[in-house]
Amino acid sequence: MTVAIVRTHGGLGNQLFQVFYGRLLAEQEGIERLVRIHDARYKHGFQGSEIFQGLSDQTGSLRSAISALRIPKVLTRLLPGSTEVIRLPGTILIDGYFQRSEDYARFPEPKVAAGIARIRNEFGIIRGQGKGHLTHLRLGDFFTTEAAQVAHLNDRLDAIPAGGAIITNRDDLLTNALDNPVYRDRFEHIDTSDITTEDLVRLMARYAVLDTNDSTLAFWASLLSGSELHLSEERIKRLMVTLRAADAGSNAIESKGI
């Protein structure tokens, strides 16, 4: 029996892309068993999320050892045009980021929509019920120095509309910035230091407008909830257009009762 192994790494936003793609590929290839192996050997040590229902993390020692070689990742760095999917006898290795719109061109839109709906259900998010404006600023590992984080934060505070809310992974920096009386009563600071990353996605999904500095976590919260998303990276914008088109097509069919 052929087994597909998706190697996840990075934070939850990255893991969602990796599992989403792995599920689509496994279904298209008629593979009944998809295994997730999480790699936490990175600087920030992000752990594998338990949100993915029914996804096994058990495989044989040989397959685990082969996956640990990171063959797809190595080949994409050494050989331009190489794929992030490698087929071996009895095993398909899936190891990449899968954050480009062209990654999903091979899959029919109804399958893409079903994959999005599955993740939406796993989070318990209901599309189209968001209200208000939320700014999500990922600091920390997005910047090389603390001074750069503070500068970015101060710059973005001026753009937050009155009555909006803001969250960040550096609540200490935000608290210091809000000592400025100009900002103190203008918007709400939601402290997220004690909530899980999965609950952070659910929190963001409660808003109708999401403004982010290109966080993949905010991307998924917006995609799952159907909220308006403001970001700057063109590659991610194109991907959102691609996935929203599939999701919207599914929604139109559902609303017509087809």
QUISUL-V912227 format. One record per backbone hydrogen bond with DSSP energy under -0.5 kcal/mol. CO is the residue of the C=O (numbers start at 0). NH is the residue of the N-H. E is the energy in kcal/mol with one decimal. If there is no record, write none. Layout:
BEGIN
co=CO nh=NH e=E
co=CO nh=NH e=E
END
This chain:
BEGIN
co=1 nh=32 e=-0.6
co=2 nh=91 e=-2.3
co=3 nh=5 e=-0.6
co=3 nh=34 e=-3.2
co=4 nh=6 e=-0.6
co=4 nh=93 e=-3.0
co=5 nh=7 e=-0.8
co=5 nh=36 e=-2.2
co=7 nh=38 e=-3.0
co=10 nh=14 e=-2.3
co=11 nh=15 e=-2.4
co=12 nh=16 e=-1.3
co=13 nh=17 e=-2.1
co=14 nh=18 e=-2.8
co=15 nh=19 e=-2.4
co=16 nh=20 e=-2.5
co=17 nh=21 e=-2.4
co=18 nh=22 e=-2.7
co=19 nh=23 e=-1.9
co=20 nh=24 e=-2.7
co=21 nh=25 e=-2.5
co=22 nh=26 e=-2.3
co=23 nh=27 e=-2.4
co=24 nh=28 e=-2.3
co=25 nh=30 e=-2.9
co=26 nh=29 e=-1.0
co=29 nh=31 e=-0.6
co=31 nh=33 e=-0.6
co=32 nh=3 e=-2.3
co=33 nh=55 e=-0.8
co=34 nh=5 e=-2.9
co=34 nh=36 e=-0.5
co=35 nh=37 e=-0.5
co=36 nh=7 e=-1.8
co=37 nh=39 e=-0.6
co=38 nh=9 e=-0.5
co=39 nh=41 e=-0.8
co=41 nh=44 e=-0.8
co=50 nh=52 e=-1.1
co=51 nh=54 e=-1.3
co=53 nh=55 e=-0.7
co=55 nh=35 e=-3.0
co=56 nh=58 e=-0.5
co=59 nh=63 e=-2.3
co=60 nh=64 e=-2.2
co=61 nh=65 e=-2.3
co=62 nh=66 e=-2.6
co=63 nh=67 e=-2.1
co=64 nh=68 e=-0.6
co=65 nh=68 e=-1.0
co=65 nh=70 e=-0.5
co=66 nh=69 e=-1.9
co=69 nh=73 e=-2.6
co=70 nh=74 e=-2.5
co=71 nh=75 e=-2.1
co=72 nh=76 e=-1.1
co=73 nh=77 e=-1.8
co=74 nh=78 e=-3.2
co=77 nh=79 e=-0.5
co=78 nh=81 e=-2.0
co=83 nh=94 e=-2.5
co=85 nh=87 e=-0.6
co=85 nh=92 e=-3.1
co=87 nh=90 e=-2.0
co=89 nh=2 e=-2.3
co=90 nh=87 e=-3.4
co=91 nh=4 e=-3.2
co=91 nh=93 e=-0.5
co=92 nh=85 e=-2.3
co=92 nh=94 e=-0.5
co=93 nh=6 e=-2.8
co=99 nh=102 e=-1.3
co=100 nh=103 e=-1.5
co=101 nh=104 e=-1.1
co=103 nh=106 e=-1.3
co=107 nh=110 e=-0.8
co=107 nh=111 e=-1.9
co=108 nh=112 e=-2.9
co=109 nh=113 e=-2.0
co=110 nh=114 e=-2.0
co=111 nh=115 e=-2.1
co=112 nh=116 e=-2.5
co=113 nh=117 e=-1.9
co=114 nh=118 e=-1.7
co=115 nh=119 e=-2.5
co=116 nh=120 e=-2.3
co=117 nh=121 e=-1.9
co=118 nh=122 e=-1.8
co=119 nh=123 e=-1.1
co=119 nh=124 e=-2.2
co=124 nh=126 e=-0.5
co=125 nh=128 e=-0.9
co=131 nh=207 e=-1.0
co=131 nh=208 e=-1.9
co=132 nh=164 e=-2.1
co=133 nh=135 e=-0.5
co=133 nh=210 e=-2.7
co=134 nh=136 e=-0.6
co=134 nh=166 e=-2.5
co=135 nh=137 e=-0.6
co=135 nh=212 e=-1.0
co=136 nh=138 e=-0.7
co=136 nh=168 e=-0.9
co=138 nh=141 e=-1.7
co=139 nh=142 e=-2.0
co=144 nh=148 e=-1.4
co=145 nh=149 e=-2.4
co=146 nh=150 e=-2.3
co=147 nh=151 e=-2.2
co=148 nh=152 e=-2.6
co=149 nh=153 e=-2.7
co=150 nh=154 e=-2.0
co=151 nh=155 e=-2.3
co=152 nh=156 e=-1.9
co=153 nh=157 e=-0.8
co=155 nh=158 e=-1.3
co=155 nh=159 e=-0.5
co=156 nh=159 e=-1.1
co=160 nh=163 e=-2.1
co=163 nh=187 e=-2.7
co=164 nh=134 e=-2.7
co=165 nh=189 e=-2.2
co=166 nh=136 e=-2.3
co=169 nh=173 e=-1.9
co=170 nh=174 e=-2.6
co=171 nh=175 e=-1.7
co=172 nh=176 e=-2.2
co=173 nh=177 e=-2.2
co=175 nh=178 e=-1.3
co=176 nh=179 e=-1.5
co=179 nh=182 e=-1.7
co=179 nh=183 e=-1.3
co=180 nh=184 e=-0.5
co=182 nh=185 e=-1.5
co=182 nh=186 e=-0.9
co=185 nh=162 e=-2.9
co=187 nh=165 e=-2.5
co=187 nh=189 e=-0.7
co=188 nh=190 e=-0.7
co=189 nh=191 e=-0.6
co=191 nh=194 e=-1.4
co=195 nh=199 e=-1.6
co=196 nh=200 e=-1.7
co=197 nh=201 e=-1.6
co=198 nh=202 e=-2.4
co=199 nh=203 e=-2.5
co=200 nh=204 e=-1.9
co=202 nh=205 e=-1.6
co=203 nh=206 e=-1.6
co=205 nh=130 e=-2.3
co=207 nh=227 e=-2.9
co=208 nh=133 e=-2.6
co=209 nh=229 e=-3.0
co=210 nh=135 e=-3.3
co=211 nh=213 e=-0.6
co=214 nh=218 e=-1.7
co=215 nh=219 e=-2.0
co=216 nh=220 e=-2.1
co=217 nh=221 e=-2.5
co=218 nh=222 e=-2.6
co=219 nh=223 e=-2.7
co=220 nh=224 e=-1.7
co=221 nh=225 e=-2.1
co=221 nh=226 e=-1.0
co=224 nh=127 e=-3.4
co=227 nh=209 e=-3.2
co=228 nh=230 e=-0.5
co=229 nh=211 e=-2.7
co=232 nh=236 e=-2.0
co=233 nh=237 e=-2.5
co=234 nh=238 e=-1.8
co=235 nh=239 e=-2.3
co=236 nh=240 e=-2.0
co=237 nh=241 e=-2.1
co=238 nh=242 e=-2.6
co=239 nh=243 e=-2.9
co=240 nh=244 e=-2.0
co=241 nh=245 e=-1.5
co=242 nh=246 e=-2.4
co=243 nh=247 e=-3.3
co=244 nh=248 e=-1.9
co=245 nh=249 e=-1.8
co=246 nh=250 e=-2.0
co=247 nh=251 e=-2.4
co=248 nh=252 e=-1.8
co=249 nh=253 e=-2.2
co=250 nh=254 e=-2.5
co=251 nh=255 e=-1.2
co=252 nh=257 e=-2.2
co=253 nh=256 e=-1.1
END
